[in-house]
Amino acid sequence: MNTTPLPITTTVNARATRPAFQYLVIEGPIGAGKSALAARLAERWSMQTLFESNADNPFLERVYRDASSSHALAAQLHIALQREQLSHEVAARRAAGVPLVTNFLAERNDLFARLTLSEDEQPLFRALAARLTAPTPAPDLVVYLQASPEALYARIQKRAVARELHISDAFLRALCDSYNEFFYHYDHAPVLTVGAENLNPLDSEADLALIAERIEAMRGRKESFVKGTSL
């Protein structure tokens, strides 16, 4: 297990006034664009970023090839250990008053495990993960990027990260369903659900501005935004 401290990125030269939210989490299934959006919002509002990354998880590609792989438990423990490290860092930065954008939500620990672990493995993982759980402050806002399995699959194929190309359509559909169910019940922080299929904040300043404006205008506990509609 690689325990090297994760890179810290600090962004400067804000181009817009930062909203009242000081701790933002951008969440969503693989391919939704959460890291790209988090990076662009951090740049826009002069916030720091802290990113979860699966690039050094040696078990994950085998799980993407076969969701029932015998390596699923090892993959999940690797993720849990990294997330524990990240949670400590989140707590430290928020205690220091650092404006922060992340691409992970600590409470989402169990979502992927339920799709890949056997019934016998799940209680073991939950018990171990509970011991690793570090207390973190609730986000001021969670932005949930929602997209169809078809859109996610197309994006995964386009960006062509080798380990991700083995993800099946069935797994993506199950993952989307799990995310939707998770955020339907999630109530630890306000949630802005954004339909991400027709938005490209990485390359489009107009799309980035649309999302930023909806974040700035967020006042309720749960709101939704789809480009071209008013929900």
C-alpha positions in Angstrom: 0.0 0.0 0.0 1.4 3.4 -1.0 1.2 5.7 2.0 3.0 8.6 0.4 1.1 11.8 1.3 -1.2 12.8 -1.5 -0.4 15.9 -3.5 -1.8 19.2 -2.4 -2.9 21.7 -5.0 -3.5 25.4 -4.2 -5.1 27.6 -6.7 -4.8 31.3 -7.0 -5.9 34.3 -9.0 -9.7 34.1 -8.4 -11.8 35.3 -11.3 -15.0 35.6 -9.3 -16.2 36.3 -5.8 -16.2 33.1 -3.8 -19.7 32.0 -2.7 -20.6 31.5 1.0 -19.8 27.8 0.8 -16.3 27.2 2.1 -16.2 23.4 1.8 -17.6 22.0 -1.5 -17.7 18.3 -2.5 -18.2 17.4 -6.1 -19.5 13.8 -6.4 -20.7 11.4 -9.0 -20.0 8.1 -10.7 -16.9 7.4 -12.8 -16.9 9.5 -15.9 -19.3 12.2 -14.6 -16.5 14.8 -14.5 -16.2 15.5 -10.8 -12.4 16.1 -10.7 -12.5 18.4 -13.7 -15.3 20.5 -12.3 -13.7 20.6 -8.8 -10.5 21.9 -10.3 -12.2 24.5 -12.4 -14.3 25.8 -9.5 -11.2 25.9 -7.3 -9.5 28.0 -9.9 -12.5 30.3 -10.3 -12.9 30.9 -6.6 -9.3 30.6 -5.4 -9.9 27.5 -3.3 -7.7 24.6 -2.5 -8.3 21.1 -3.9 -8.0 17.7 -2.4 -8.6 14.8 -4.8 -9.2 11.1 -4.3 -7.3 9.1 -6.9 -7.4 5.4 -7.9 -4.4 5.6 -10.2 -2.2 3.7 -7.7 -4.8 1.1 -6.7 -3.2 -2.2 -8.1 -6.4 -4.2 -7.7 -8.9 -1.9 -9.3 -8.4 -2.9 -13.0 -9.0 -6.5 -12.1 -12.3 -5.5 -10.4 -13.3 -3.5 -13.5 -12.7 -6.6 -15.6 -14.8 -8.7 -13.3 -16.9 -7.0 -10.5 -17.0 -10.3 -8.6 -13.2 -10.6 -8.7 -11.4 -12.1 -5.7 -9.4 -8.8 -5.6 -12.5 -6.8 -4.8 -11.9 -6.7 -1.0 -8.3 -5.7 -1.5 -9.4 -2.9 -3.9 -11.9 -1.7 -1.3 -9.5 -1.7 1.6 -7.0 0.3 -0.6 -9.7 2.9 -1.2 -10.7 3.0 2.5 -7.1 3.5 3.6 -6.7 6.4 1.2 -10.0 7.9 2.2 -9.0 7.8 5.8 -5.8 9.8 5.0 -7.8 12.3 3.0 -10.4 12.7 5.7 -7.7 13.7 8.2 -6.4 16.2 5.7 -9.9 17.6 5.1 -10.4 18.1 8.9 -7.0 19.8 9.2 -7.6 22.2 6.4 -11.1 23.1 7.5 -9.9 23.7 11.1 -7.4 26.1 9.6 -10.2 27.9 7.7 -8.9 26.9 4.3 -11.6 27.1 1.5 -11.7 23.6 0.0 -13.1 21.7 -2.9 -12.9 17.8 -3.0 -14.0 15.1 -5.3 -15.1 12.6 -2.7 -17.6 12.2 0.2 -16.5 10.1 3.1 -20.0 8.8 3.8 -20.0 7.2 0.3 -17.5 4.5 1.5 -19.9 1.7 1.3 -21.5 2.4 -2.1 -18.9 0.7 -4.3 -18.4 -2.1 -1.8 -22.0 -3.2 -2.1 -21.5 -3.7 -5.9 -18.3 -5.7 -5.7 -18.1 -7.6 -2.4 -19.7 -10.9 -1.6 -22.3 -11.1 1.2 -19.6 -12.7 3.4 -17.1 -10.0 2.6 -19.3 -7.0 3.2 -19.6 -7.3 7.0 -15.8 -7.7 7.2 -15.2 -4.7 5.1 -17.7 -2.5 7.0 -16.1 -3.5 10.3 -12.6 -2.7 9.1 -13.7 0.5 7.4 -15.5 1.7 10.5 -12.2 1.5 12.4 -10.5 3.6 9.7 -13.2 6.3 9.6 -11.8 9.6 10.5 -14.3 12.3 11.7 -14.7 15.0 9.1 -16.9 18.2 9.0 -20.0 18.0 6.9 -19.6 19.8 3.6 -21.3 23.2 3.1 -22.6 21.8 -0.2 -22.4 18.6 -2.2 -22.7 18.9 -6.0 -23.9 15.6 -7.4 -23.1 15.1 -11.1 -25.8 12.8 -12.5 -25.5 11.2 -15.9 -26.9 8.2 -17.8 -24.8 5.0 -18.1 -24.7 5.6 -21.8 -23.2 9.1 -21.3 -20.7 7.8 -18.8 -19.6 4.9 -21.0 -19.0 7.3 -23.9 -16.9 9.6 -21.7 -14.9 6.6 -20.3 -14.1 5.4 -23.8 -13.2 8.9 -25.0 -10.7 9.6 -22.2 -9.3 6.0 -22.7 -7.7 5.4 -19.3 -6.6 1.8 -19.7 -7.9 0.4 -16.4 -11.3 2.0 -17.0 -11.9 0.5 -20.4 -12.9 -2.8 -19.0 -15.9 -1.4 -17.1 -19.0 -3.1 -18.3 -22.4 -1.5 -19.1 -24.0 -3.6 -16.4 -21.6 -2.3 -13.8 -22.2 1.3 -14.9 -25.9 0.9 -14.7 -25.7 -0.6 -11.2 -23.3 2.2 -10.1 -25.7 4.9 -11.4 -28.6 3.3 -9.5 -26.5 3.1 -6.4 -25.5 6.8 -6.6 -29.1 7.9 -7.2 -30.3 5.9 -4.2 -27.5 7.2 -2.0 -28.2 10.8 -2.7 -32.0 10.3 -2.4 -31.4 9.4 1.2 -28.4 11.6 2.0 -29.2 14.5 4.4 -25.9 15.4 6.1 -25.5 18.5 3.8 -27.3 20.4 1.1 -27.2 18.7 -2.3 -27.4 20.3 -5.7 -28.0 17.6 -8.3 -26.7 18.7 -11.7 -27.6 16.9 -15.0 -24.0 16.5 -16.3 -24.7 15.0 -19.7 -25.0 18.2 -21.7 -22.5 20.2 -19.7 -18.7 20.5 -20.4 -17.3 22.8 -17.7 -13.7 21.7 -18.6 -13.8 23.2 -22.0 -16.8 25.6 -21.9 -16.6 28.8 -19.9 -20.4 29.2 -20.4 -21.1 25.8 -18.9 -18.8 26.5 -16.0 -20.5 29.8 -15.4 -23.9 28.1 -15.4 -22.9 25.6 -12.7 -21.1 28.3 -10.6 -24.2 30.5 -10.8 -26.4 27.7 -9.5 -24.1 27.0 -6.7 -24.0 30.6 -5.7 -27.8 30.7 -5.8 -28.3 27.5 -3.8 -30.5 28.2 -0.7 -32.5 25.0 0.0 -31.4 21.6 1.2 -32.0 19.8 -2.2 -32.2 21.4 -5.6 -31.7 20.2 -9.2 -30.4 21.8 -12.3 -30.5 20.5 -15.9 -29.2 22.8 -18.6 -32.0 24.3 -20.6 -34.6 23.8 -17.9 -35.6 25.4 -14.6 -36.1 22.8 -11.9 
